[in-house]
Amino acid sequence: MPLEVAERPRGMADPKKKREPLVPIPADAPKMPDFKDMKAKIDGLHEQIKGYKQEITDLRAKAEDRKKQEDDPRQQLIKDKDALHKQRSALSKELGDLRLDRNDMQKKVNEIRQAARDQERDIRAMNKELGSLMTVEQIDAKIKELEFEHQSGSSATIKGERAIMKQIRQLEASRDKAAQMVQKADTVIGQRSQEDKLFDDVKKTQKAIDEKANEYADVLKKLDEKQNELNAFTGNTEVKKEREERDVISAKITASYAKMDDVRADFDKKKKAFEEWKVDYDKKCQEVKEKRRKEREEEDRKYQEKARERELQLAALHRLNPHEEEIANAESLIGYLKAKIAFQQRDEKKNEAKNAPSAHFDPSAAATKGMTVLKKEEDDDWLFGSKKNKKAAAPKPKPKEKPAEPVAPKAKAIAHSSEKLAAFETMGVKTPHNTLEVKDVIEELKKKKAHWETFKKTEKQAMEEEKADREKKQAADAAAAAAQKAEDDAED
């Protein structure tokens, strides 16, 4: 069964290769402004402003030196003006304090006035309820009159007596209200008296405020006069010139600060344009990333499908020959035993050939001319040559050899490595320890091999069985998961 090799289409990126942007950057795309360039421009403007301020400081120092000159009549005018400024400041503070005191007193007057009005409203309501009996003495006199009438029996009926008693109870209740009304009236009188006193204080404070305000106006008038004298002073030409120089330098400082603001605004504008473009660019890059991610997910899905198919094919391949390993081990052991016997037979033949005499050996050819090969036991002088004309003894006839009887093969020991011993034990066959046991073991291995080969299947059968087993396993896993979920729900 051919197997497909599923490979991932992507690999590791080359670190030496320059990384290309996800989305091409157009040539006219806004760039992030250089902060260092902006800072250098602002630092230069700061240096200019520092120089301008130093020029103003020099002008002021020059003016101070001129002020120290005792023969300058303008300085006296300036001192008088400074004194008037101090006086104006003191009057302004006094006016402020007086106005605060007046406002506090006016606030108290309003509070007392409102409280007195509330008390008077209550008194009017009580007065309306009490009617003609306004005082406690009047109410007591009326109660005594009714009690006398009740005791004297002038009212002959029970109904009349009950009416008298009801009037008495009403008058007794009115007595408390009359007492409260009197108390409230006293309170109102006290509040009105306090109000009048505070109002007098307010008037006094207002009078002081008016006087201080007049003094303040006089000081302002004097300040205007001094300023007019200073303006009319003939030595003001130099001062005016210095003031104009200061104004020009101040205008330069203001222009430098405005230029700083323009530099910062231009930087912020370019930065904002870049950030807005960057947001849009990042969005496009994110879309490309998302697209590539989906493509990778699709590639991974296809790869996983191929991997599952390959896994299915491998499992099915194992089903084609489920005893492939056992068959291979049996063939390996059979080849091993045959090679072992072949090597041993070859070594035996070599040893036999080495120990057997040569079939082409001729003793007479080995004798020197004029010499006779004699047996050692026939003559002690066998080493000496024979006499001339002496006849050699006739050789004795050889006895006839008897045919060799068949000899049973001998069992020769065979050594095995530990791996082979384990292999024989795994295969479930007896380990042959000599050459006579090898044949039976080989036959037994061949039978096992033939038995295992009967389990081989076709590709179609293997695939169908593997798919069926997988479907059963998936169904069993799904049933187990459902049972576990039901058990968890029941516990909850």
C-alpha positions in Angstrom: 0.0 0.0 0.0 1.6 3.3 -1.1 1.9 5.9 1.7 1.6 9.7 1.2 4.1 11.8 3.1 2.3 14.9 4.5 4.7 17.8 4.8 4.1 21.3 6.1 4.3 23.8 3.3 6.0 26.4 5.5 9.4 26.4 7.2 11.7 28.6 9.3 12.4 32.0 7.8 15.9 32.8 6.7 17.3 35.2 9.3 19.7 36.8 6.8 16.8 37.7 4.4 15.3 41.2 5.0 11.8 41.0 6.3 9.3 42.5 3.8 6.4 44.5 5.2 3.0 42.9 5.2 1.5 45.8 3.3 3.6 47.9 0.9 4.3 51.3 2.2 3.7 54.1 -0.4 6.4 56.6 -1.1 4.1 59.5 -0.1 3.1 58.0 3.2 3.5 60.4 6.2 6.5 59.8 8.4 7.0 60.2 12.1 8.5 63.7 12.7 11.9 63.9 14.2 11.6 64.8 17.9 15.3 65.6 18.1 15.0 68.1 15.3 12.0 69.8 16.9 13.8 69.9 20.2 16.9 71.5 18.6 14.7 74.2 17.0 13.0 75.0 20.4 16.4 75.0 22.2 17.7 77.5 19.6 14.6 79.8 20.2 15.2 79.4 24.0 18.7 80.7 23.5 17.4 83.7 21.5 14.8 84.5 24.2 17.6 84.2 26.8 19.6 86.8 24.9 16.6 89.1 24.6 15.9 88.9 28.3 19.5 89.7 29.0 19.1 92.9 26.9 16.1 93.9 29.0 18.0 93.2 32.2 20.8 95.5 30.9 18.3 98.3 30.1 16.8 98.0 33.6 20.2 98.1 35.2 20.9 101.3 33.2 17.6 102.8 34.4 18.5 101.9 38.0 21.8 103.6 37.7 20.1 106.7 36.4 17.7 106.6 39.4 20.6 106.6 41.8 21.8 110.0 40.5 20.8 112.6 43.2 20.6 115.5 40.8 17.9 113.9 38.7 14.6 115.9 39.4 12.6 113.1 37.8 13.5 110.8 40.7 11.6 113.0 43.2 8.5 112.8 41.0 8.9 109.0 40.9 9.3 108.8 44.7 6.2 110.9 45.2 4.3 108.7 42.8 5.5 105.6 44.6 4.3 107.1 47.9 0.9 107.8 46.4 0.8 104.2 45.1 1.4 102.9 48.6 -1.2 105.3 50.0 -3.7 104.1 47.4 -3.0 100.4 48.2 -3.5 101.1 52.0 -6.8 102.9 51.3 -7.9 100.1 49.0 -7.3 97.6 51.7 -9.2 99.7 54.3 -12.1 100.1 51.9 -12.2 96.4 51.3 -12.2 95.6 55.1 -15.0 98.2 55.7 -17.1 96.8 52.9 -16.7 93.3 54.3 -17.8 94.5 57.8 -20.7 96.4 56.3 -21.8 93.3 54.3 -21.6 91.1 57.4 -23.7 93.6 59.5 -26.2 93.9 56.7 -26.5 90.2 56.5 -27.2 90.0 60.3 -29.8 92.8 60.0 -31.6 90.9 57.2 -31.6 87.7 59.3 -33.0 89.5 62.4 -35.5 91.3 60.3 -36.7 88.0 58.7 -37.0 86.3 62.1 -39.0 89.3 63.6 -41.3 89.1 60.6 -41.9 85.4 61.2 -42.7 86.0 64.8 -45.1 88.8 63.9 -46.9 86.5 61.4 -47.4 84.0 64.2 -48.7 86.7 66.6 -51.2 87.8 64.0 -52.4 84.3 63.6 -52.8 83.8 67.4 -54.5 87.2 67.7 -57.1 86.2 65.1 -57.7 82.9 67.0 -58.1 84.5 70.4 -60.5 87.2 69.2 -61.3 90.1 71.7 -59.5 88.4 74.6 -56.0 89.5 74.0 -54.3 89.2 77.4 -54.0 86.5 80.1 -55.8 88.8 82.6 -58.8 89.3 80.4 -59.0 85.5 79.9 -58.7 84.8 83.7 -61.5 87.4 84.4 -63.8 85.7 81.9 -63.1 82.3 83.4 -64.0 83.6 86.9 -67.2 85.1 85.5 -68.2 81.7 83.9 -67.3 79.8 87.1 -69.5 82.1 89.2 -72.3 81.7 86.8 -72.0 77.9 86.9 -71.8 77.9 90.7 -74.7 80.3 91.2 -76.9 78.0 89.0 -78.1 80.7 86.8 -78.3 78.2 84.0 -81.1 75.9 85.1 -80.5 73.2 82.4 -77.8 70.6 82.1 -77.2 71.7 78.5 -76.5 75.2 79.7 -74.0 73.9 82.3 -72.2 71.8 79.7 -71.9 74.9 77.4 -70.4 76.9 80.3 -67.8 74.1 81.0 -66.9 73.9 77.3 -66.3 77.7 77.3 -64.1 77.4 80.4 -62.0 74.7 78.8 -61.6 76.7 75.6 -60.6 79.8 77.6 -58.0 77.7 79.6 -56.5 76.5 76.2 -56.5 80.1 75.0 -54.6 81.2 78.1 -51.5 79.2 77.0 -51.7 80.7 73.5 -52.1 84.1 75.0 -49.0 83.6 77.1 -47.1 82.4 74.0 -48.3 85.4 72.1 -47.0 87.7 74.8 -43.7 85.9 74.8 -43.4 86.2 71.0 -44.3 89.9 71.2 -41.4 90.4 73.7 -39.1 88.6 71.4 -40.1 90.7 68.4 -39.5 93.9 70.4 -36.0 92.7 71.3 -35.3 91.7 67.7 -36.5 95.1 66.4 -34.3 96.8 68.9 -31.2 94.7 67.8 -32.1 95.4 64.2 -32.2 99.2 64.8 -28.8 99.0 66.6 -27.1 97.0 63.8 -28.7 99.3 61.2 -27.1 102.3 62.9 -23.7 100.5 62.8 -24.3 99.9 59.1 -24.9 103.5 58.6 -21.8 104.5 60.5 -19.7 101.9 58.5 -21.2 103.2 55.2 -20.2 106.8 56.3 -16.6 105.6 56.9 -16.6 103.9 53.5 -17.7 107.1 51.8 -15.0 109.1 53.6 -12.3 106.5 52.6 -13.7 106.5 49.1 -13.3 110.2 48.8 -9.7 109.9 50.1 -9.1 107.2 47.5 -10.4 109.4 44.8 -8.1 112.2 45.9 -5.1 109.9 45.8 -6.0 108.8 42.3 -6.3 112.4 41.3 -2.9 113.2 42.8 -1.4 110.1 41.0 -2.8 111.4 37.7 -1.2 114.8 38.4 2.2 113.2 39.2 2.0 111.1 36.0 1.3 114.2 34.0 4.3 115.9 35.5 6.4 112.9 34.7 5.1 112.8 31.1 5.8 116.5 30.7 9.3 116.2 32.2 12.1 117.0 29.6 14.3 114.1 30.7 11.7 111.6 29.6 13.2 111.3 26.1 15.9 108.8 27.2 13.4 107.0 29.3 11.0 106.8 26.4 13.7 105.5 24.2 14.6 102.8 26.7 10.9 101.9 27.0 10.6 101.6 23.2 13.7 99.4 23.1 12.1 97.2 25.8 8.9 97.0 23.9 10.8 96.0 20.7 12.7 93.3 22.6 9.5 92.1 24.4 7.8 91.9 20.9 10.8 89.7 19.8 10.4 87.5 22.8 6.6 87.2 22.1 7.4 86.3 18.5 10.0 83.7 19.6 7.4 82.1 21.9 4.8 82.2 19.1 7.4 80.5 16.8 7.9 77.8 19.5 4.2 77.2 19.5 4.2 77.0 15.7 7.1 74.4 15.8 5.3 72.3 18.4 2.0 72.6 16.5 3.7 71.5 13.3 5.2 68.6 15.1 1.9 67.6 16.6 0.2 68.0 13.3 2.7 65.7 11.5 2.6 63.3 14.4 -1.2 63.2 14.4 -1.2 62.6 10.6 1.4 59.8 11.0 -0.6 58.2 13.9 -3.8 58.3 11.9 -2.1 56.8 8.9 -0.4 54.2 11.2 -3.8 53.2 12.6 -5.1 52.6 9.1 -1.9 50.9 8.1 -2.0 48.6 11.2 -5.6 47.8 10.4 -4.5 46.7 6.8 -1.6 44.7 8.3 -4.0 43.1 10.7 -6.3 42.1 7.9 -3.3 40.6 6.0 -2.3 38.8 9.2 -5.8 37.5 9.7 -5.9 36.3 6.1 -2.5 34.6 6.4 -3.6 33.1 9.7 -6.7 31.6 8.1 -4.5 30.3 5.2 -2.2 28.7 7.7 -5.2 27.2 9.6 -6.4 25.9 6.3 -3.0 24.5 5.5 -2.8 23.0 9.0 -6.3 21.5 8.5 -5.2 19.9 5.3 -2.0 18.7 6.9 -3.9 17.2 9.7 -6.3 15.5 7.3 -3.3 14.1 5.4 -1.7 13.1 8.7 -4.9 11.3 9.8 -5.1 9.6 6.4 -1.5 8.6 6.7 -2.1 7.3 10.2 -5.1 5.3 8.9 -3.0 3.9 6.1 -0.3 2.9 8.5 -2.8 1.2 10.7 -4.3 -0.4 7.7 -0.9 -1.4 6.5 -0.4 -3.2 9.8 -3.7 -5.0 9.2 -2.5 -6.2 5.8 0.1 -8.4 7.6 -0.6 -8.3 11.3 2.2 -10.9 11.9 4.7 -9.2 9.7 7.2 -8.9 12.6 6.8 -12.6 13.6 7.2 -13.7 10.0 10.3 -11.6 9.6 11.8 -13.0 12.8 11.0 -16.6 11.7 12.7 -16.0 8.3 15.7 -14.4 10.1 16.1 -17.4 12.5 15.7 -19.9 9.6 18.4 -18.1 7.7 20.6 -17.9 10.8 20.4 -21.7 11.5 21.0 -22.6 7.8 24.1 -20.3 7.8 25.3 -21.8 11.0 25.1 -25.3 9.6 26.7 -24.3 6.3 29.6 -22.6 8.1 30.1 -25.7 10.3 30.1 -28.1 7.3 32.6 -25.9 5.5 35.0 -25.9 8.5 34.7 -29.7 8.7 35.6 -30.2 5.1 38.6 -27.9 5.5 39.9 -30.0 8.5 39.4 -33.3 6.6 41.3 -32.0 3.6 44.1 -30.8 5.8 44.5 -34.1 7.7 44.1 -36.6 4.8 47.3 -37.8 2.7 47.6 -36.7 -0.8 46.2 -39.1 -3.4 49.1 -38.3 -5.9 52.0 -39.1 -3.6 54.7 -41.6 -5.2 57.4 -42.9 -2.9 59.6 -44.2 -5.7 59.6 -40.7 -7.3 60.9 -39.3 -4.1 64.0 -41.7 -4.0 67.3 -40.5 -5.3 68.6 -42.3 -8.3 70.6 -45.4 -7.2 68.7 -45.5 -3.9 66.0 -47.8 -2.7 63.4 -46.8 -0.2 63.4 -49.4 2.5 61.2 -50.0 5.5 62.8 -49.1 8.7 62.0 -52.5 10.4 63.6 -54.6 7.5 67.2 -53.4 7.8 69.0 -51.2 10.2 71.2 -50.0 7.3 68.2 -48.5 5.5 69.8 -45.2 5.5 72.8 -46.4 3.5 72.7 -46.9 -0.2 72.4 -50.4 -1.8 75.2 -52.3 -3.3 75.7 -52.2 -7.1 73.9 -54.9 -9.0 71.9 -55.8 -5.9 68.3 -56.6 -6.8 65.6 -54.9 -4.9 63.2 -57.0 -2.9 59.8 -57.6 -4.6 57.0 -55.7 -3.0 54.4 -57.5 -1.0 50.9 -57.5 -2.4 48.5 -55.0 -0.5 45.6 -56.5 1.3 42.1 -55.7 -0.2 40.3 -52.9 1.6 37.0 -53.7 3.1 34.1 -51.3 2.2 33.5 -48.6 4.9 30.4 -49.0 7.1 28.1 -46.0 7.2 28.8 -43.8 10.3 26.0 -41.9 12.0 26.5 -38.1 12.0 27.9 -36.8 15.3 26.1 -34.1 17.2 28.2 -31.0 17.4 27.5 -28.1 19.8 26.3 -24.8 18.5 26.8 -21.5 20.4 24.3 -18.7 20.3 24.4 -15.0 21.3 22.1 -13.7 24.0 20.0 -11.9 21.3 19.4 -15.1 19.4 18.5 -17.0 22.6 15.9 -14.3 23.4 14.6 -14.5 19.8 14.1 -18.3 20.0 12.3 -17.8 23.3 10.1 -15.0 21.8 9.1 -17.2 18.8 8.1 -20.1 21.2 10.5 -22.7 19.7 13.2 -24.8 21.3 16.7 -23.4 21.1 18.9 -25.9 19.2 22.1 -26.5 21.1 23.7 -29.0 18.6 23.6 -29.6 14.8 21.1 -32.5 15.1 18.4 -30.3 16.6 18.6 -27.6 13.9 16.5 -29.5 11.3 13.5 -29.9 13.6 13.7 -26.3 14.8 13.8 -25.1 11.1 10.7 -27.2 10.3 8.9 -25.8 13.3 9.7 -22.2 12.3 8.5 -22.9 8.8 5.2 -24.1 10.1 4.7 -21.1 12.3 5.6 -18.8 9.4 3.0 -20.6 7.1 0.4 -20.3 9.9 1.0 -16.5 10.3 0.9 -15.9 6.6 -2.7 -17.1 6.5 -3.6 -13.8 8.4 -2.7 -11.6 5.5 -5.4 -9.4 4.1 -6.1 -7.2 1.0 -5.8 -3.4 1.1 -9.6 -3.0 0.9 -10.3 -5.4 3.8 -7.6 -3.7 5.9 -9.0 -0.1 5.3 -12.6 -1.2 6.0 -11.7 -2.9 9.2 -9.6 0.0 10.4 -12.4 2.5 9.7 -14.9 0.3 11.4 -12.7 0.0 14.5 -12.2 3.8 14.6 -15.9 4.5 14.3 -16.6 2.1 17.1 -13.9 3.8 19.3 -15.3 7.3 18.5 -18.9 6.2 19.3 -17.6 4.7 22.6 -15.7 7.9 23.5 -18.8 10.0 22.7 -21.0 7.8 24.9 -18.5 8.0 27.8 -18.3 11.8 27.5 -22.1 12.1 27.5 -22.3 9.8 30.5 -19.7 11.9 32.3 -21.5 15.1 31.5 -24.8 13.7 32.7 -23.1 12.6 36.0 -21.6 16.1 36.5 -25.0 17.7 35.8 -26.6 15.4 38.3 -24.0 16.3 41.0 -24.6 20.1 40.3 
